[in-house]
Amino acid sequence: MNDELIIAGKAYQSRLLVGTGKYKDFAETRAAIDASGAQIVTVAIRRTNIGQHADEPSLLDSLPPEEFTYLPNTAGCYSADDAVRTLRLARELLDGHKLVKLEVLGDPKTLYPNVIETIAAAKTLVKDGFDVMVYTSDDPIIAKQLEDIGCCAVMPLASLIGSGMGILNPWNLQIIIENAKVPVLVDAGVGTASDASIAMELGCAGILMNTAIAGAQNPVLMASAMRKAVEAGRDAFLAGRMSKKLYSASPSSPAAGLITG
Amino acid sequence: MHIFINGNLRQLASENVTISVLVVTLNLTGKRLAIEKNGEIVPRSQFDIVTLHDGDKLEIVGAVGGG
């Protein structure tokens, strides 16, 4: 079955997008990403370490651009200006790369998004020619506004970044998905495989996660679990689940032919 | 002259150094990076042309792991 995720006109077979932070080393990063089957990987933009470690391997060496689509993010930005500045540097860094993840945070304790700054940054970036995948709260009105601005994907949180609390408000996610004409991906909050399946069963186009994999006791095994969970959840969504009822008057086995007497 | 690189003051031996020369000086040859000078991005194609002046503020960034 041809069931691709289309983002900004490009087709992807995997609906699992992964972050590259918090791993032990680049070898573990690479092994986990391979096990996840992800084709889109997020990267952060930071000041280069000047001096001593000239021969130090870089993240991009272990994740070559021929194999992965990079999704530079604005993690750690608390204003629209900082986010826009970061992504313009990212575009230069990655030879004109347009696909980006916008996130503007509002609070260092919760890492909850500042949607006002997010909207301002999204407007500037879209005008500037970026393909913007935007991290936001699970507010359906804001999600719609971000879509109307021209973001190519809307990515509401399932719960707070790095919390692993799972899908806290499936109803809001469902409203956002119903209203959207662009892909809706859950970004942040997934803790384990069942969370990923639940999000996909709701009709999410995909999931972006980092800590759920990198923070597992065995990240590579969890990456594999997440790949299966996303695929299972997607298939279940496409298959259409049976309706829920308190009890069933129609057993699965035939009522006739019972051995009695 | 003195310039600021990633927030740190740094002394350069000569004046009118190009970005390309600075990249070599900093042992960053061949590294994938992007450079901002006084808030403006310097495209890689202009590294040979753009020169540095006393008090310039540079940001030199790369990609690292993140979610």
Boltz contact constraints between the chains, C-beta under 6 A:
constraints:
  - contact:
      token1: [A, 19]
      token2: [B, 67]
      max_distance: 6.0
  - contact:
      token1: [A, 20]
      token2: [B, 65]
      max_distance: 6.0
  - contact:
      token1: [A, 21]
      token2: [B, 65]
      max_distance: 6.0
  - contact:
      token1: [A, 21]
      token2: [B, 66]
      max_distance: 6.0
  - contact:
      token1: [A, 21]
      token2: [B, 67]
      max_distance: 6.0
  - contact:
      token1: [A, 42]
      token2: [B, 67]
      max_distance: 6.0
  - contact:
      token1: [A, 43]
      token2: [B, 63]
      max_distance: 6.0
  - contact:
      token1: [A, 43]
      token2: [B, 66]
      max_distance: 6.0
  - contact:
      token1: [A, 44]
      token2: [B, 64]
      max_distance: 6.0
  - contact:
      token1: [A, 44]
      token2: [B, 66]
      max_distance: 6.0
  - contact:
      token1: [A, 45]
      token2: [B, 61]
      max_distance: 6.0
  - contact:
      token1: [A, 46]
      token2: [B, 64]
      max_distance: 6.0
  - contact:
      token1: [A, 47]
      token2: [B, 6]
      max_distance: 6.0
  - contact:
      token1: [A, 47]
      token2: [B, 61]
      max_distance: 6.0
  - contact:
      token1: [A, 48]
      token2: [B, 33]
      max_distance: 6.0
  - contact:
      token1: [A, 48]
      token2: [B, 60]
      max_distance: 6.0
  - contact:
      token1: [A, 48]
      token2: [B, 62]
      max_distance: 6.0
  - contact:
      token1: [A, 50]
      token2: [B, 26]
      max_distance: 6.0
  - contact:
      token1: [A, 54]
      token2: [B, 27]
      max_distance: 6.0
  - contact:
      token1: [A, 59]
      token2: [B, 63]
      max_distance: 6.0
  - contact:
      token1: [A, 59]
      token2: [B, 64]
      max_distance: 6.0
  - contact:
      token1: [A, 59]
      token2: [B, 65]
      max_distance: 6.0
  - contact:
      token1: [A, 60]
      token2: [B, 32]
      max_distance: 6.0
  - contact:
      token1: [A, 60]
      token2: [B, 63]
      max_distance: 6.0
  - contact:
      token1: [A, 73]
      token2: [B, 66]
      max_distance: 6.0
  - contact:
      token1: [A, 75]
      token2: [B, 66]
      max_distance: 6.0
  - contact:
      token1: [A, 88]
      token2: [B, 41]
      max_distance: 6.0
  - contact:
      token1: [A, 89]
      token2: [B, 34]
      max_distance: 6.0
  - contact:
      token1: [A, 89]
      token2: [B, 61]
      max_distance: 6.0
  - contact:
      token1: [A, 92]
      token2: [B, 34]
      max_distance: 6.0
  - contact:
      token1: [A, 92]
      token2: [B, 41]
      max_distance: 6.0
  - contact:
      token1: [A, 93]
      token2: [B, 34]
      max_distance: 6.0
  - contact:
      token1: [A, 210]
      token2: [B, 67]
      max_distance: 6.0
